[in-house]
Amino acid sequence: MNRSTESILSLAPDASSAAAARKLLSPGKWPTLSASPEALWGECQGSGAQPYVVGVDLRTPELASKCSCPSRKFPCKHALALLLLEAGQQGTWTAAPLPDTLQKWLDGRQARAETAAAPKPEKPADPAAKAKREAARSQKITRGLEDLHLWLQDLIREGLQAARTRSYRDWDAQAARLIDAQAPGAARLVRQIPEHLPDETGEALLLHLGKLALLCEGWQHREVLSEPERAQLLTALGQPLDTAALPGEGPAEQWTAMGAQTEQDGKLNTRRTWLRRDADGQIGVLLEFAPQGTGLSAEWPARHSAALKVRFVPTAHPQRVLVDTSEARFSATSRQPAPVSIRELYAAYAGALALNPWVESIGFEIGPVSILPDPPQAHDDHGDAVPLLDADPYALLAHSAGQRMHVFGEWDGQAFRPLSAVPERRGAES
């Protein structure tokens, strides 16, 4: 585990935990601090009579900590502060023996790791049982999507204006039925319907309902789809990715991390990291997931490149990638972006939609563009413009230093979310 201050703070489950950890960096709050090659542990004096006992296992690359505090966040502020104190060489550290509770915890982790590493006898595959499970799952999905298709027909028959009068319970109830039918991707699209209701034209809502209708139609005709199209359909329905069936890894190639976006979806944290292959400009997106309360891995620095082994998930519109990051070493790139017009952005998105009607966004770099602050927009020399989403236009203007910019971001057909930017004649990272 990298124990620099930046990498430690990146493990915090939220900004408030990172801020709370910084407040605990006074050595006077820690009557005991102890370090060994296997673990860190300490006592942190809180508001109670007894200090909290916190330990961190140093034997594994991922973070593992235990604390007697009542916090449900992982890692808690005490574990973060303990790591920060050790990284900054603050406080008085000794080689005090571990308390029994922490020693039992470490021994238990060691025993579980040894059990997991022990070779297990392979059970012979049972084709009949597998076929039975797949048939039962397909039957559930079929019933759920047939119910969804009827529900969509009723929605259209009532009129889109009537959809605005429905309560959130209607959307949640339909989404819950799709979860039971093992179609969480369709359930997610149903939960997103209220986001499109404020649009008075109804165009956004109709487009969104069209994606749901295509899911129903695609599943009904799945047998005539090609393998990449069927894989795309299953992904849109939210079926888990079978990594064992993917092609093997190829040679390491130079890829540049272009930016990342982290979102919360229910009880899940999702991060999209966009990559661009230096050789030909091919774009890929790496998806990472973590339950709420647990931290994602450290975010890759934007506009930095590394030699990576990348595998594309085979679909009609290849975009999602799997990456071997075990030997990734990122360094700043000095490559100057090539000019790409906003018109080419439109064409790329249209091409992606033609191959995958459920694509939510594409990663793309536009430039050189000028930033307009009110309303936030980026426009190019051809007179085309895109609205900017979740962006501070004044920060972009300050970063540009009066120059036009190359901006990489996510385009969903409606708005462009900037993730990184460089001025036109300068290769500095944003």
HULINUR-V611372 format. One record per residue. N is the residue number from 1. RES is the residue in one small letter. OMEGA is omega as a letter, one per 20 degrees, with the letter a starting at -180 (NA if undefined). D_CENTER is the distance of its C-alpha to the mean C-alpha in Angstrom with 2 decimals. Layout:
n;res;omega;d_center
N;RES;OMEGA;D_CENTER
N;RES;OMEGA;D_CENTER
This chain:
n;res;omega;d_center
1;m;r;20.75
2;n;a;20.94
3;r;r;22.91
4;s;a;22.98
5;t;a;22.69
6;e;a;19.57
7;s;r;17.70
8;i;a;19.05
9;l;r;17.99
10;s;r;14.37
11;l;a;14.52
12;a;a;15.60
13;p;r;13.81
14;d;a;14.77
15;a;a;17.12
16;s;r;20.12
17;s;r;19.89
18;a;r;19.89
19;a;r;22.85
20;a;r;24.65
21;a;a;24.40
22;r;a;26.05
23;k;a;28.86
24;l;a;29.70
25;l;r;30.44
26;s;a;34.16
27;p;r;35.86
28;g;r;38.36
29;k;a;35.83
30;w;r;35.59
31;p;r;38.97
32;t;r;37.64
33;l;a;35.33
34;s;a;35.46
35;a;r;33.82
36;s;r;34.30
37;p;a;32.62
38;e;a;31.12
39;a;r;30.01
40;l;r;30.08
41;w;a;31.52
42;g;r;33.04
43;e;a;34.51
44;c;a;33.30
45;q;r;35.83
46;g;a;34.50
47;s;a;36.60
48;g;a;38.09
49;a;a;40.99
50;q;r;39.03
51;p;r;36.30
52;y;r;32.88
53;v;a;32.56
54;v;r;29.25
55;g;r;28.48
56;v;r;25.85
57;d;a;26.04
58;l;a;26.12
59;r;a;26.75
60;t;a;23.21
61;p;r;20.50
62;e;a;17.95
63;l;r;18.85
64;a;a;21.24
65;s;r;23.30
66;k;a;25.84
67;c;r;27.50
68;s;r;30.33
69;c;a;28.94
70;p;a;27.97
71;s;r;24.44
72;r;r;21.76
73;k;r;18.98
74;f;i;17.88
75;p;r;18.88
76;c;a;21.60
77;k;a;23.16
78;h;r;26.06
79;a;r;24.12
80;l;a;22.35
81;a;r;25.79
82;l;r;27.44
83;l;r;25.19
84;l;r;25.74
85;l;a;29.48
86;e;a;29.66
87;a;a;27.72
88;g;a;30.09
89;q;r;33.11
90;q;r;34.07
91;g;r;36.39
92;t;a;38.87
93;w;r;37.43
94;t;r;39.60
95;a;a;39.50
96;a;r;40.08
97;p;a;39.64
98;l;r;36.70
99;p;a;37.47
100;d;a;37.95
101;t;r;34.86
102;l;r;32.58
103;q;r;34.63
104;k;r;34.28
105;w;r;30.51
106;l;r;30.39
107;d;r;32.90
108;g;r;30.94
109;r;r;27.76
110;q;a;30.00
111;a;r;31.67
112;r;r;28.50
113;a;r;27.23
114;e;r;30.65
115;t;a;30.66
116;a;a;27.30
117;a;a;28.55
118;a;r;31.86
119;p;a;32.40
120;k;r;32.50
121;p;a;34.86
122;e;r;33.21
123;k;r;34.06
124;p;a;35.39
125;a;r;33.24
126;d;a;34.78
127;p;a;34.35
128;a;r;36.08
129;a;r;33.84
130;k;r;30.67
131;a;r;32.18
132;k;r;33.09
133;r;a;29.59
134;e;r;28.16
135;a;r;31.01
136;a;r;30.39
137;r;r;26.70
138;s;r;27.73
139;q;r;30.38
140;k;a;28.06
141;i;a;25.73
142;t;r;28.89
143;r;a;30.34
144;g;a;27.19
145;l;r;26.87
146;e;r;30.64
147;d;r;30.46
148;l;a;27.65
149;h;r;29.84
150;l;r;32.81
151;w;r;30.82
152;l;r;29.72
153;q;r;33.35
154;d;a;34.56
155;l;r;32.12
156;i;a;33.44
157;r;r;37.00
158;e;a;36.83
159;g;a;35.56
160;l;r;32.38
161;q;a;34.19
162;a;a;34.64
163;a;a;30.92
164;r;a;30.81
165;t;a;33.24
166;r;r;31.19
167;s;r;29.77
168;y;a;26.18
169;r;r;27.56
170;d;a;28.26
171;w;a;24.68
172;d;r;23.48
173;a;r;26.31
174;q;r;25.49
175;a;r;21.79
176;a;r;23.08
177;r;r;25.43
178;l;r;22.74
179;i;r;20.79
180;d;a;24.17
181;a;r;24.56
182;q;r;21.43
183;a;a;19.83
184;p;r;16.71
185;g;r;15.39
186;a;r;18.72
187;a;r;18.61
188;r;r;15.46
189;l;r;17.41
190;v;r;20.42
191;r;a;18.81
192;q;a;17.87
193;i;a;21.58
194;p;r;22.79
195;e;a;20.65
196;h;a;22.94
197;l;a;26.20
198;p;a;27.22
199;d;a;27.68
200;e;a;31.48
201;t;a;31.67
202;g;a;29.70
203;e;a;28.23
204;a;r;24.55
205;l;a;25.26
206;l;r;27.27
207;l;a;24.63
208;h;r;22.04
209;l;r;24.70
210;g;r;25.45
211;k;r;22.05
212;l;r;22.84
213;a;r;26.35
214;l;r;25.25
215;l;r;23.22
216;c;a;26.52
217;e;a;28.56
218;g;r;26.35
219;w;a;26.52
220;q;a;30.25
221;h;a;30.78
222;r;a;28.29
223;e;a;31.22
224;v;r;32.10
225;l;r;28.65
226;s;a;28.03
227;e;r;25.76
228;p;r;22.95
229;e;r;23.40
230;r;r;23.46
231;a;r;20.23
232;q;r;18.64
233;l;a;20.27
234;l;r;19.10
235;t;r;15.43
236;a;r;16.06
237;l;r;17.80
238;g;r;14.92
239;q;a;16.82
240;p;a;15.33
241;l;r;15.22
242;d;a;18.43
243;t;a;17.66
244;a;a;21.36
245;a;a;22.50
246;l;r;20.67
247;p;a;22.82
248;g;a;23.29
249;e;r;21.99
250;g;r;23.87
251;p;r;25.10
252;a;r;23.06
253;e;a;22.69
254;q;r;21.90
255;w;r;18.48
256;t;r;17.42
257;a;a;14.02
258;m;a;14.24
259;g;a;11.57
260;a;r;7.98
261;q;r;6.70
262;t;a;5.18
263;e;r;6.62
264;q;r;8.66
265;d;a;9.87
266;g;a;13.02
267;k;a;12.80
268;l;r;9.18
269;n;a;6.39
270;t;r;2.95
271;r;r;1.41
272;r;r;4.09
273;t;a;7.03
274;w;a;10.26
275;l;r;13.29
276;r;r;16.94
277;r;a;19.71
278;d;a;22.60
279;a;a;25.28
280;d;r;24.74
281;g;r;21.80
282;q;a;19.78
283;i;r;16.16
284;g;r;13.31
285;v;r;9.54
286;l;r;7.70
287;l;r;4.93
288;e;a;4.35
289;f;r;5.52
290;a;r;8.20
291;p;r;11.04
292;q;a;12.09
293;g;r;14.49
294;t;a;12.93
295;g;r;11.23
296;l;r;8.39
297;s;a;10.25
298;a;a;11.75
299;e;r;10.16
300;w;a;12.18
301;p;a;14.94
302;a;r;15.10
303;r;r;18.19
304;h;a;18.66
305;s;r;19.37
306;a;r;19.81
307;a;a;21.34
308;l;r;18.73
309;k;a;19.30
310;v;r;17.06
311;r;r;17.42
312;f;r;16.70
313;v;a;16.27
314;p;r;19.65
315;t;r;19.55
316;a;r;21.86
317;h;a;19.38
318;p;r;17.63
319;q;a;14.27
320;r;a;11.70
321;v;r;12.50
322;l;a;12.80
323;v;r;13.79
324;d;a;16.35
325;t;a;15.65
326;s;a;18.66
327;e;a;20.84
328;a;r;18.63
329;r;a;20.58
330;f;r;19.39
331;s;a;22.15
332;a;r;22.63
333;t;r;23.58
334;s;a;26.61
335;r;r;26.11
336;q;a;27.15
337;p;r;25.17
338;a;r;27.36
339;p;r;28.30
340;v;a;26.25
341;s;r;27.47
342;i;r;25.81
343;r;r;27.93
344;e;r;26.18
345;l;r;22.81
346;y;a;24.40
347;a;r;25.78
348;a;r;22.55
349;y;r;20.82
350;a;r;23.98
351;g;r;23.98
352;a;r;20.45
353;l;r;21.45
354;a;a;24.66
355;l;a;22.97
356;n;a;20.13
357;p;a;21.04
358;w;r;17.74
359;v;a;15.61
360;e;r;13.73
361;s;r;13.43
362;i;r;14.38
363;g;a;13.93
364;f;r;17.42
365;e;r;19.65
366;i;r;22.69
367;g;i;25.71
368;p;a;28.03
369;v;r;27.55
370;s;a;29.06
371;i;r;27.34
372;l;a;29.13
373;p;a;28.38
374;d;i;29.95
375;p;a;28.24
376;p;a;25.28
377;q;r;25.56
378;a;r;25.47
379;h;a;28.53
380;d;a;29.99
381;d;a;33.55
382;h;a;33.83
383;g;r;33.65
384;d;a;30.27
385;a;r;27.71
386;v;r;24.24
387;p;a;23.25
388;l;a;20.60
389;l;r;17.88
390;d;a;16.62
391;a;r;18.72
392;d;a;21.77
393;p;a;24.32
394;y;r;26.72
395;a;r;24.36
396;l;r;23.87
397;l;r;27.64
398;a;a;28.34
399;h;a;26.15
400;s;a;27.92
401;a;r;31.32
402;g;r;32.99
403;q;r;31.70
404;r;a;29.73
405;m;r;26.10
406;h;a;23.68
407;v;r;20.35
408;f;r;17.11
409;g;r;14.72
410;e;r;13.33
411;w;a;16.27
412;d;a;16.35
413;g;a;20.13
414;q;a;20.86
415;a;a;19.31
416;f;a;17.81
417;r;r;15.07
418;p;r;15.98
419;l;r;13.58
420;s;a;16.47
421;a;r;20.22
422;v;r;23.45
423;p;a;27.01
424;e;a;28.98
425;r;a;31.27
426;r;a;29.30
427;g;a;26.54
428;a;r;25.24
429;e;r;21.57
430;s;NA;20.30
